[in-house]
Amino acid sequence: MSDLLEEQLRRGPSAAHTEGGSTAALELLLERIGSEDLADVVYTELDSPFGPLQAAATRRGLVHLAFPEQDRGETLALLARRISPRIVRAPRRLEQLRRELAQYFEGTRREFEVALDWSLIGPFATRVLRRTASIPYGGHLSYAEVAAAAGSPGGARAAGNALGSNPIPIVIPCHRVLRAGGALGGYGGGLERKRLLLELEGALTPPLSG
């Protein structure tokens, strides 16, 4: 693959269009590269009640899910630095996630089945988030309980930091971790989103305060 084509692939269809290339042809090429598993990371935008989410996956599984306000360029730069610069937009590779998210937001799905790639998550955070991933739909644990399960009794603050930097929110349901007593605590996507996710799952009875 030529250096120029690699640069166009990294910069996306808009760059090709402004440089006189065919956007449609480049989109087709990008999709083919993604569908034939020639890229190390694929990404796309997915609809949600919160606005478009940027999802990225490797051959192992979903590696990043970004809320609308998160900078797309910074996310792709992180993926290029931490995983691989061979990144291509390929919606078809993320079709299962699109379908499962739609079902979840419609209230018809309680568990995600997409594979996950934990490459962006450190050892302690992995223990915290694996325990978090096992919290059932409609349930919740406290920060202290999650910290203890991760092998750090008394490490509620550290667990909160790990949850706050969760690169795969919603699918790894860090919104299901609350303060002792039931207060919402924090959330990387904002407390209003946390409240809405818990309401969707029927976990706000009685109502939880911030």
Secondary structure, 3 states (H helix, E strand, C coil): CCHHHHHHHHHCHHHHHHCCCCHHHHHHHHHHHHHCCCCCEEEEEECCCCCCEEEEECCCCEEEEECCCCCHHHHHHHHHHHCCCCEEECHHHHHHHHHHHHHHHHCCCCCCCCCECCCCCCHHHHHHHHHHHCCCCCCCEEHHHHHHHCCCCCCHHHHHHHHHCCCCCCCCCHHHEECCCCCCCCCCCCHHHHHHHHHHCCCCCCCCCC
